């Protein structure tokens, strides 16, 4: 069984990967709109790619879901260690 990622700053297990410079083909997007009673209008909360045929990106970073610290290096090391563990199970 795999061990969860642990943020080196706050210990949280959740993280978000933000990809930049993306070329996406055949995508399904999820657009979020929130009504503001105060402003009497909708605000756009951004688009999320739900699925796609292809996705190419120039780079990215990982942010902790708890403290929002940059955990790119820690996530990369975690993913590498999980790949090594999976190879040992085969």
C-alpha positions, 0 to 999 in steps of 0.5 A: 500500500502506498504512503500518502504525500506529506507536505514538508511545511505543514504535514497536509496530504493534499496538493494541487498541480498547476500546469502552464503553457498548455496545448489541449485537444478534445477537452471537456472544461468545467467553468465555475460561476458564483453569484454575488448578492453584494455585487449583484453579478456573477464572478468567473471562478476559472476553468478546470480541464475535466478530461482531454484527448491530449495535453502538452505543457511547458511546465508546472508547479505543485502547491500544498492544499493546506498551507499553499506552499510551493511543494514542487520538489517534494511532490516530484521526490514523492512521485519518484519514490512511489514509482520505485516502490511500485517497481519493487512490487512487480 
